[in-house]
Amino acid sequence: MTHDVQNQPRALENYNLYDGDAALKEGVARQGAGWAANDLADFGAASGTAEMLELGHLANKFPPEFDSHDRFGHRVDLVRFHPSYHQLMSRAIGQGLHSSPWTEPKPGAHVARAARFYMQSQIEPGHGCPITMTFASVAALRRQPDLAKTWLPKITARSYDPRNIRAEEKSGLTVGMAMTEKQGGSDVRANKTRAIPQADGSYELIGHKYFVSAPMCDLFLVLAQAPGGLTCFLLPRWRPDGVKNPLQIQRLKNKMGNRSNASSETELRGALAWRVGEEGRGVPTILEMVALTRFDCMIGSSAGMRMAAAQALFHCGQRSAFGKTLIDQPLMQNVLADLTLESEASLALTLRLARALDRPDDPHEAALLRLATAIGKYWICKRTPNHAYEAMECIGGSGVMEDGPMPRLFRESPVNAIWEGSGNVQCLDVLRALGKSPESLAALFAELAAVQGANAVLDRHVEALKKDLADPADAEFRARDLVDRLAVALQASLLVNDAPAFVADPFIASRLAGRGQHHYGALPRGADCRAIIERGMPAPL
Ligand SMILES: Cc1cc2nc3c(=O)[nH]c(=O)nc-3n(C[C@H](O)[C@H](O)[C@H](O)COP(=O)(O)OP(=O)(O)OC[C@H]3O[C@@H](n4cnc5c(N)ncnc54)[C@H](O)[C@@H]3O)c2cc1C
């Protein structure tokens, strides 16, 4: 019969995103959050239900809409979201993805939170933007104890309240971030927004912000020029007296990806704000926040890779061509194994840095975190688009169709690389770290030294890297080359230490043995692709 459906796989749903992810389970235990395993397994089971995955689909199918005024002419700056978005926000906040390491600090708290955020982002990454900003804002707000005392209890509360009312009336608050202006995003020193001191110690902000994501947040960290220079401010959406603070949304951005999340162009027309940190210290203050949002970009992109690889593996395990299941075709095995290796390497680096976040008082961990966050943010986020595309191709023509998850994964994939400091900016930050804190490079090489002798190819790579890093000539021009090599060295060392040899060996052989650039699916002979595929398979076929 023409319309008998044959050789079509079933959807990847009703599976456990934790139990079905060996690399995640092992990584969580290794990096110090084994105590969270049972809760993470429950979270993973709930994350993989058909209903939960559908929320992710709907939140993107019905993107947010903007109303500047109500029907009576009052300015409201209201962004309306599909109910699915609110359900995802509610779950994320209810689970403490925006605050658990702050409210329940203990060894492994960042690792456990990273694991949850990794699973939640696989359902839908767009709502992760306000979750991340709220989480990261805590680091900056701690610089201003009076504001921290007033606002942190509600910012860290596990209560999602999307109402468009003043913060004082709410039980839980979300925080956004407004730095970028038309004339400069990477170079925020070019900011022109002015901050005018008021008699009561507050400021009035006048200017325009070209990108303000999640504009329904209750509070925003904003950069503006005060008399003493570029300064960080906390700006409420509604003034405490109940009057709408004139942070006026002009329009929502028409984005290629990240559709569920609203991003806006916003005008500040004398908006009330409070200073965070000293005048003139805006960049270092907001960098406290940005260091954490950059880390979350690593989680988000690793999650995108995991979902893409999981979809490809599950599909190819069921689909046949030329008389054989795709997963049994040698060339497809090579592609699937390679996608799986990349995904595991990204997760390994992410969880390793979560462990470093858990140990801020350990000088080695702090030094490693300083350098490796820039390296990881650059490398992992940049590896994601091609990974998403290749996974899409594994699914064939249906992979391109909007009724499945692949187009969404693909459209989302470049975003993390661009915001929170684009690729070149990260590489320049690596050079800055090398210059300002040589101990960070020493920490990284100590990590690499720990696996010295385990793999000759990796050893040679590290020696060459050391030599090239010692040469300061044309460092800016060479920065991508150096950071690429640092990133893969670090990933390789983690896999050597922690993953089975059938994962680490082909990763190193394909990426470090000097065989040149290649597409996914060019693992050298001898790679045990079946073992890698079995390890990566998200659910029984
Ligand atoms: C979906 C989305 C949401 C966003 N949300 C927010 C938000 O909520 N709040 C906010 O403040 N911003 C937000 N942004 C803005 C984002 O942070 C900026 O776009 C980003 O920082 C880059 O700034 P830019 O667009 O001005 O590009 P530019 O600064 O003009 O950079 C363009 C390119 O030049 C490169 N470059 C810059 N300097 C150098 C150099 N010295 N050497 C070599 N190359 C260099 C950059 O890496 C980049 O590739 C968002 C962006 C997107 C895409």
The ligand as an SDF file (V2000), in Angstrom:
LIG
                    3D

 53 58  0  0  0  0  0  0  0  0999 V2000
   20.3340   36.5630   20.4550 C   0  0  0  0  0  0  0  0  0  0  0  0
   21.1600   37.6190   21.0940 C   0  0  0  0  0  0  0  0  0  0  0  0
   20.8060   38.1090   22.3320 C   0  0  0  0  0  0  0  0  0  0  0  0
   21.5830   39.0640   22.9640 C   0  0  0  0  0  0  0  0  0  0  0  0
   21.2180   39.5240   24.1890 N   0  0  0  0  0  0  0  0  0  0  0  0
   21.9540   40.4870   24.7990 C   0  0  0  0  0  0  0  0  0  0  0  0
   21.5870   40.9900   26.0690 C   0  0  0  0  0  0  0  0  0  0  0  0
   20.6160   40.5390   26.6950 O   0  0  0  0  0  0  0  0  0  0  0  0
   22.3180   41.9680   26.6250 N   0  0  0  0  0  0  0  0  0  0  0  0
   23.4150   42.4890   25.9920 C   0  0  0  0  0  0  0  0  0  0  0  0
   24.0590   43.3630   26.5460 O   0  0  0  0  0  0  0  0  0  0  0  0
   23.8030   42.0220   24.7850 N   0  0  0  0  0  0  0  0  0  0  0  0
   23.0970   41.0410   24.1810 C   0  0  0  0  0  0  0  0  0  0  0  0
   23.4740   40.5590   22.9450 N   0  0  0  0  0  0  0  0  0  0  0  0
   24.5510   41.2150   22.2490 C   0  0  0  0  0  0  0  0  0  0  0  0
   25.8310   40.4310   22.1670 C   0  0  0  0  0  0  0  0  0  0  0  0
   26.4090   40.3040   23.4260 O   0  0  0  0  0  0  0  0  0  0  0  0
   26.7310   41.1470   21.1610 C   0  0  0  0  0  0  0  0  0  0  0  0
   26.1390   41.0160   19.8890 O   0  0  0  0  0  0  0  0  0  0  0  0
   28.1270   40.6220   21.1630 C   0  0  0  0  0  0  0  0  0  0  0  0
   28.7790   40.9500   22.3630 O   0  0  0  0  0  0  0  0  0  0  0  0
   28.9580   41.1590   19.9980 C   0  0  0  0  0  0  0  0  0  0  0  0
   28.8510   42.5570   19.9290 O   0  0  0  0  0  0  0  0  0  0  0  0
   28.4640   43.2680   18.5530 P   0  0  0  0  0  0  0  0  0  0  0  0
   27.2230   42.6460   18.0340 O   0  0  0  0  0  0  0  0  0  0  0  0
   28.4580   44.7380   18.7690 O   0  0  0  0  0  0  0  0  0  0  0  0
   29.6210   42.9010   17.5650 O   0  0  0  0  0  0  0  0  0  0  0  0
   31.1270   43.5950   17.4530 P   0  0  0  0  0  0  0  0  0  0  0  0
   31.5350   43.9990   18.7990 O   0  0  0  0  0  0  0  0  0  0  0  0
   30.9930   44.6270   16.4020 O   0  0  0  0  0  0  0  0  0  0  0  0
   31.9310   42.3820   16.9800 O   0  0  0  0  0  0  0  0  0  0  0  0
   31.8630   41.8830   15.6380 C   0  0  0  0  0  0  0  0  0  0  0  0
   32.9280   40.8290   15.4350 C   0  0  0  0  0  0  0  0  0  0  0  0
   34.2070   41.3920   15.6330 O   0  0  0  0  0  0  0  0  0  0  0  0
   34.9700   40.5850   16.5080 C   0  0  0  0  0  0  0  0  0  0  0  0
   35.9100   41.4400   17.2480 N   0  0  0  0  0  0  0  0  0  0  0  0
   35.6160   42.3870   18.1580 C   0  0  0  0  0  0  0  0  0  0  0  0
   36.7450   42.9330   18.6220 N   0  0  0  0  0  0  0  0  0  0  0  0
   37.7820   42.3100   18.0050 C   0  0  0  0  0  0  0  0  0  0  0  0
   39.2050   42.4340   18.0540 C   0  0  0  0  0  0  0  0  0  0  0  0
   39.7870   43.2800   18.8820 N   0  0  0  0  0  0  0  0  0  0  0  0
   39.9540   41.6290   17.2690 N   0  0  0  0  0  0  0  0  0  0  0  0
   39.3640   40.7350   16.4460 C   0  0  0  0  0  0  0  0  0  0  0  0
   38.0380   40.5920   16.3460 N   0  0  0  0  0  0  0  0  0  0  0  0
   37.2490   41.3640   17.1250 C   0  0  0  0  0  0  0  0  0  0  0  0
   33.9600   39.8960   17.4030 C   0  0  0  0  0  0  0  0  0  0  0  0
   34.4750   38.6850   17.9200 O   0  0  0  0  0  0  0  0  0  0  0  0
   32.8190   39.6660   16.4240 C   0  0  0  0  0  0  0  0  0  0  0  0
   33.0290   38.4590   15.7320 O   0  0  0  0  0  0  0  0  0  0  0  0
   22.7360   39.5670   22.3110 C   0  0  0  0  0  0  0  0  0  0  0  0
   23.0960   39.0610   21.0630 C   0  0  0  0  0  0  0  0  0  0  0  0
   22.3390   38.0860   20.4670 C   0  0  0  0  0  0  0  0  0  0  0  0
   22.7570   37.5500   19.1350 C   0  0  0  0  0  0  0  0  0  0  0  0
  1  2  1  0
  2  3  1  0
  2 52  2  0
  3  4  2  0
  4  5  1  0
  4 50  1  0
  5  6  2  0
  6  7  1  0
  6 13  1  0
  7  8  2  0
  7  9  1  0
  9 10  1  0
 10 11  2  0
 10 12  1  0
 12 13  2  0
 13 14  1  0
 14 15  1  0
 14 50  1  0
 15 16  1  0
 16 17  1  0
 16 18  1  0
 18 19  1  0
 18 20  1  0
 20 21  1  0
 20 22  1  0
 22 23  1  0
 23 24  1  0
 24 25  2  0
 24 26  1  0
 24 27  1  0
 27 28  1  0
 28 29  2  0
 28 30  1  0
 28 31  1  0
 31 32  1  0
 32 33  1  0
 33 34  1  0
 33 48  1  0
 34 35  1  0
 35 36  1  0
 35 46  1  0
 36 37  1  0
 36 45  1  0
 37 38  2  0
 38 39  1  0
 39 40  1  0
 39 45  2  0
 40 41  1  0
 40 42  2  0
 42 43  1  0
 43 44  2  0
 44 45  1  0
 46 47  1  0
 46 48  1  0
 48 49  1  0
 50 51  2  0
 51 52  1  0
 52 53  1  0
M  END
$$$$
